[in-house]
Amino acid sequence: MTNFDLPPDPYAVRSILVVKVGAVGDVLRTTCILPGLKSLYRNAQIYWLTHKDSIPLLISNPYVSKIYEADGSIPTSLISPDYVINLEDTKSTAHLVSKLAPRWVFGCYLDTSQSLNYTASSSKWFDMSLVSKKGIDEANLLKTHNTNTYPGILTAALNISLSRPSLFLTGKEKVASRKLKQTLFPESRKIIGINTGAGGRWRLKTLPVSSTVDLIEAIFSMSNSYVLILGGPNEEDRNKQIERQVSSKAVYIRPMPSIRNFASLVNTCDALVTSDSLCLHIGTSLSIPTVAFFGPTSSAEIELYGLGKTIQTDLACRCCYKTDCSIEANCMETFPVEELAKAVIQYI
């Protein structure tokens, strides 16, 4: 019989399955629960079920005993775990949890009527989600007024200690990162990484090209640092455009062939300026001082672990969670880039 609550006796738990399948950045930031889980459930092996795109981020993580690819069915080698932490709000993952029949569940599950539900212990997070029992309008209001970070909410709900996300570069990756840094920037200067794109879905997380050029010029005017322009395949054209427009020397590297290669590139930086994106979570997991800017998404949810600063738009419509906007001078077009430059200079 499944109990929809936290395990009362940590020593009785021998296996834990974390189900976090969604966006790659969300998967990485959720690894903040791993040290706390391992500390509390000392006898347990921890497994992780995720999308194939996120698997590379979990490789070499000493807290994870095995990684399973989420393909809609239960992996044949996965034996029913004692405790499932399901952080997805979809019926497909909840159905999978039900089929596993664990002893304890945290997060989303299917109730007796086959409706999507979530445990009382996870309500602080899921009350702000698309499946909120309070309705979508109240959920959006709660999210807008929330002042607690995602790691803070999650670790408190799970009754574990707060830790930073864990991304472990291998020895070879660290060596490659050092060599790349020496090749790109032979002189001994600080390197500031600029990641102002945010993929395809969230256009309003992205600074315009002109604003990014102004940001880089401001950094050069305030410091003697190098600038490394970062981004993924979706940002390649805009980043080439930025590189052409900056009057001072800034280096753009074409998108890396893998997420781990991209993480190694980010690891060459002494500080970052980034949108609310995967790069932000890579930076915090590698202990790189990070200045993150926010418009349509919540800065309150982001934990920088004392290594950086979040800066929000001044517009009253901030944290709207809209993927598009009809406002003529929107939050990214009016973002004060000099404030970002001044903030990041403090960390080099």
N, C-alpha and C positions, 0 to 999 in steps of 0.2 A: 504493500500500500504506500502511495506517495504522500508525503507530508509537504504542504506548501508553506514552508517556514525554514528558518535557519537550523542547521543540525545542532541539537542541544549539547552533544558531546563531541568536540573536535577529534578526539582520539578514536572515535568509532568510524570516522570517514577515511576510507582507503583509496578512493578515486574521485576526482572532480573533473567534470567536463565544462569548459567555458565555451559558450556558443556566442560568437561575435563574428558575423559574416559580412556586414555592410561595408561602407567606404573604407579604403585603405588607411586613411588618417585616423578614422574612428577606431579601427582595430589596434593601431599602434598606441593611441592614447589610453586604450583600455588595458594595456599591459601593466598599467600602474597598480593593478590589483594583485599581480602575481607574487611579489615579495611578501605581502601581507597574508595571502592565502597560504603560502608555503610555511610561514612562521606560525600561523594558528593551527593549520591542519598538518602537523609534522609527519604523520604516517601516510599521507595521501600522495598519490601520483596525480599530476595535473595534465589534462589533455585539452586541446583546443580545436574546435571545429570552425572553419572559416572558408572564405572564397579563395580560389586558387591564386588570385592576384595578390592576396595578403600573406600567403604562406612564406615568401622570402623574408618578411619582417620578423618571423618567429624562429627562423633557423638560427642555431647556435645559442638559443635562449636556454640557460641552465634550469630555469623554473618549469619549462614545458617538456614533459616526457615524450609526448607524441602529438603530431599535428595531423588533423584529418581534413580532407577537402570536402566542402559542402557541395553536394551535387543533387540534393533533393531526396536522397535515400540514406539509410543508416549504413555507414561503412561496415563491411563484413567483419573486419578485425576489431570493431569497437564493442567491447563487452559492457553491459549496462553499468553505468557508473553509480556510485552511492549518491552523489550530489551534482546536480546540474545548475549552472548559472547561465540562464538564457537572457541575453541582453538585446535580442531582436524582438521586434513587435509585429512579426508576420505570422500568419496561420501555418505556413509551411514549416517553419522552425518549431512552432508550438506543437504541431502534430508530431514532429520527430521526437520532441521531448516526451510526449505522451507514450509513444511507442517504446522508448527506452525504459520507461517505468522506473525511474530512480527512487531512492528512499526520500530524498529531499529536493525541492526545487526553489530557486530564487529567480524572480522575473516572470516572463510570460509563459503561459500554458493554456491548454484547452480545457474548459470546465466540462461538467457532465452533459451540458447541452451543446457541446462542441463549439462554444463561443470563445473568442479570445479573451483571456483574463490575465491578471498579473497579481503576484503575491503582495500582501500588505507590507512586507518588509522592503519591497522595491517601489512602493508608491511614490516616494519623494522624486524619483526619476520619471516613472511612467505616467504620473499625473500630468506631466508637461509634454507628453508625447501625442502622436496621432491616435493612439488607442486609449486615451485618458477616459476614465470613468466619469470625469467631470464635464465632458464635452469639449469640442475643439476650441470654442471661444474662450472658455475658462482656462484651458491648457495653454493657449497662446498668451493669455494675460499672466498666468503664472510664470511662463518662460520669460516674458518681457521684464517682469519685476524680480526675477530670481537673482540672488546675490551669492549663491554658492557655486563653487567649481564642480565640474563633472567628477574629477577624482575625489573631491571632498564628499559629494553626495554618495558616490558609489561605495567608497571605503567605509563610510559611517554606516550605510545600510547593511553592508556585509559584516560589520563589526570587526574590521581589520585595520591595521595601521596604514597611514598614507605613505605612498612611495611614488617616485617618478616613473614615467614609462621606461620600459627596458628594451633597448635595441643594442645587441652585442655584435660589434664588428669583429671579424676574425683577425688573427695576426697578419695574414696576407693582405687583408683589406686595409689595415692600419698602415702597413708599409707602403701600399699603393697610394694611399692618401697623402702620406708624407712626400713621396716622390713626385706626385702630381703637383703638390704645393710648390716644391722647389723648381719644377719645370715651368710652371705658369708665372711664378713670382720669385725670381732669383734674389731680388733685394729683400732685406729684412724689414718688411713693413707689415702692419696689421692688415688683415683681409676682412672686408665686410661683404657678406653675401646679401644680395637683393633678390627677393622672390615676391614679385608683386602680382603675379597671375594666380589663378585659382581653379584651373581646369575649365571644363565646358559648361557645367551646370550652373555655377554661381557667377554670372557676369558681374554682379554688383559687389563681389568680394575683390574685384580686380581694379587696381589703379590704372587710369588711362596712360597711354604711352607718353604723352607730354608731361604728365605729373611724375612719372617714373624718371624721365630725363631730368626734370627739375630736382628730384630727390638726389640723384647721383651727383649732379653738379653741386648741390648744397653740401653733400658729404665731402667732396673734393675741396670745397672752399673752406671747410672747417677742420680738415685733417690732412695728414700725409699718407692716408691709407690707400690700399688697392680696393677695387670693387669687382666682385664676381657676380655676374648676372645669372640667376638660376631659374630653372623652369623645366616643365615636362614637354611632351610632344605637342600639346595644345598651345603652348606659349612660344613655339619655335619662331614663327614668323614675326610676332610682336617683339620678341627679344632681339632678333636680328635688327629690327627697325630701331630699337632703343640703342643698341651698340653703335649703329651708324650715326645716330643723332647726338650722342654725348661728345662734347668737345674735348674732354679729358680722357685719359686712358681707362677703359673698363673692359673686362674680358668676359666674353660669353662662350660657354661650352655647349655644344649641341647636346640634346637630351641623351642621357645615359641609357644604355640598352636594358638596364634592370634597375629595380628600386634600390637594391643594395649598392650598386655602382653610384646611384644618385646620393645615397647616404654617405658614401665615402667622399664624394665631392663636397657635400655640405660640411663634412668633418674637416675640410681644409680651412674653414672660416673661423675667425676669432669672434665674430658677432654677426647677427642676422637682423634684417628687416624683412618681415614677411606678412602676407595675408593669412587669414584663417584657413590653413591648408595643411597638406601632408608635411611640407617643409617645416612648419611650426613645430609639429610633434616630433620630427626627426631632431630638430634643434634641442628641444627640451630633453629628449632621451639621451642625447650625446653631451648634455651639460654645456651647451653653447648659449651665451647670453643672447636673448632674443627680444626684439621690439616688434610687437604684433599689432596690426591696425584692423579696425572693425567698423563695418557699416551695417549690413543687414542681419548679421548674426551676433550672438551674445558674447561679449568679452568677459562677462562674469563667470561663464562656464570654464574659462581657460585658466589653468594653473601653470605658472612659470617657475615655481619652486625657488623663488628668490633670485632668479637669474634672468631679469629682464623687466619689461614693462608692456602693458596693454594700453593702446590709445584708441578711443572711440570717436566717431564723428560727433559733431555738435548738433546735428540735425535732430529734431524732436521725433522723427519717424524711425530712428535707429532701432535695430533689433527687430525688424519687420518680418524677417525670414522670407522675403520675396525674391524670386529669381530674376525678376525684371522690374523696371520702374519707369513711370512716365514723367517724373519730376525733371524739369529742364536742367537744373544744377543739382544733380543727385549727390549722395554722400561721398562717392569716390571722386567725382569731378571737383568737389570743393574741399577735399581732405587737405589739412595743413601739412604738407610734406616737410617743411622746415622743422616742424616739431618732431617728426620722425628722425630727421638727420641729427638734431641736437640730442635726442634721446639715445640713439645708438652710439654716438661718439663717446658717451660716458662709459661705455663698456669695453673700450679698446685701450 
